[in-house]
Amino acid sequence: MATRKTKAQAKPADTQELATTKESKPRPKYGRGGTDNFHNRITGAKSEDISRCIRNCMTFYGLPIVRDDEECRQRLEWFFDTCGQTGQLPTVEKMVMALGTIRQTVWEWEHGEKCSQRRADMIKKAKGFIASFESEMVTEGKINPVVYIFRAKNYFGMKDQQDVVLKPESPLGDKVDQARLESTIVQELPDPGDYGAD
């Protein structure tokens, strides 16, 4: 019986040699296959950490949407209690899952759309709690400040802002004498002889 060659076995010798040569070349620092690209610089993402984070998220995933304001209040209380008991970080993303819905719906609730004012206030207070928690964690050095800034801008309405005050002022002073202004302009005009004019 004849044996069939697989693609790997059927490669010509010169192709296999080329592949070996490519692997032995030093990889670039950045760009495709770079040694210093983002995914190569991530540290601390061990399989145990990934498993723990997934378990934390699964605590809140798959819950039905809250039906009324009282259930919303109870669910938020349960969410924060659970985070406190299990030692996991309360995040807006997990809070949304705990409410059994999606971010867009929670955003609408926060802005008083499709819900009562009571629920809008509950969502604002819950997000305020998370913002306060994250602020304390960053102050204690437990959260990277860059991560906090990103989250604060995206979830808690914080923004970089500079106020610029413009005052209309004349560079010549408050009151300008017409004759003085005319003489200043005449003095600043170039001499026609400088341009070859006759």
Contacts in CASP RR format, 6 or more apart in sequence:
PFRMAT RR
TARGET T0000
AUTHOR 0000-0000-0000
METHOD contacts of the structure
MODEL  1
MATRKTKAQAKPADTQELATTKESKPRPKYGRGGTDNFHNRITGAKSEDI
SRCIRNCMTFYGLPIVRDDEECRQRLEWFFDTCGQTGQLPTVEKMVMALG
TIRQTVWEWEHGEKCSQRRADMIKKAKGFIASFESEMVTEGKINPVVYIF
RAKNYFGMKDQQDVVLKPESPLGDKVDQARLESTIVQELPDPGDYGAD
27 33 0 8 1.000
27 34 0 8 1.000
27 35 0 8 1.000
28 34 0 8 1.000
28 35 0 8 1.000
29 35 0 8 1.000
29 36 0 8 1.000
30 36 0 8 1.000
30 37 0 8 1.000
31 37 0 8 1.000
34 40 0 8 1.000
56 86 0 8 1.000
56 88 0 8 1.000
56 94 0 8 1.000
57 94 0 8 1.000
57 97 0 8 1.000
59 82 0 8 1.000
59 86 0 8 1.000
59 88 0 8 1.000
60 79 0 8 1.000
60 82 0 8 1.000
60 94 0 8 1.000
60 97 0 8 1.000
60 98 0 8 1.000
60 100 0 8 1.000
61 97 0 8 1.000
62 97 0 8 1.000
62 100 0 8 1.000
63 75 0 8 1.000
63 97 0 8 1.000
63 98 0 8 1.000
63 99 0 8 1.000
63 100 0 8 1.000
64 100 0 8 1.000
65 99 0 8 1.000
65 100 0 8 1.000
65 101 0 8 1.000
65 105 0 8 1.000
66 72 0 8 1.000
66 75 0 8 1.000
66 99 0 8 1.000
66 100 0 8 1.000
66 101 0 8 1.000
69 115 0 8 1.000
69 116 0 8 1.000
69 118 0 8 1.000
69 119 0 8 1.000
69 122 0 8 1.000
72 99 0 8 1.000
72 119 0 8 1.000
72 122 0 8 1.000
73 122 0 8 1.000
75 98 0 8 1.000
75 99 0 8 1.000
75 100 0 8 1.000
76 95 0 8 1.000
76 98 0 8 1.000
76 99 0 8 1.000
76 122 0 8 1.000
76 126 0 8 1.000
78 98 0 8 1.000
79 90 0 8 1.000
79 94 0 8 1.000
79 95 0 8 1.000
79 98 0 8 1.000
79 99 0 8 1.000
79 126 0 8 1.000
80 90 0 8 1.000
80 126 0 8 1.000
80 129 0 8 1.000
82 88 0 8 1.000
82 98 0 8 1.000
83 89 0 8 1.000
83 90 0 8 1.000
83 94 0 8 1.000
84 90 0 8 1.000
88 94 0 8 1.000
89 133 0 8 1.000
89 137 0 8 1.000
90 129 0 8 1.000
90 130 0 8 1.000
90 133 0 8 1.000
91 130 0 8 1.000
92 103 0 8 1.000
92 106 0 8 1.000
92 127 0 8 1.000
92 130 0 8 1.000
92 151 0 8 1.000
92 155 0 8 1.000
93 103 0 8 1.000
95 106 0 8 1.000
95 126 0 8 1.000
95 127 0 8 1.000
95 130 0 8 1.000
96 102 0 8 1.000
96 103 0 8 1.000
96 106 0 8 1.000
99 106 0 8 1.000
105 114 0 8 1.000
106 123 0 8 1.000
108 114 0 8 1.000
108 115 0 8 1.000
109 115 0 8 1.000
109 119 0 8 1.000
109 120 0 8 1.000
109 123 0 8 1.000
110 120 0 8 1.000
110 123 0 8 1.000
110 124 0 8 1.000
110 127 0 8 1.000
111 120 0 8 1.000
112 119 0 8 1.000
112 120 0 8 1.000
127 155 0 8 1.000
127 156 0 8 1.000
128 156 0 8 1.000
130 155 0 8 1.000
130 156 0 8 1.000
131 152 0 8 1.000
131 155 0 8 1.000
131 156 0 8 1.000
134 143 0 8 1.000
134 148 0 8 1.000
134 151 0 8 1.000
134 152 0 8 1.000
135 148 0 8 1.000
135 152 0 8 1.000
137 143 0 8 1.000
137 148 0 8 1.000
138 144 0 8 1.000
138 145 0 8 1.000
138 148 0 8 1.000
149 158 0 8 1.000
152 158 0 8 1.000
153 159 0 8 1.000
153 160 0 8 1.000
170 176 0 8 1.000
172 181 0 8 1.000
172 184 0 8 1.000
END
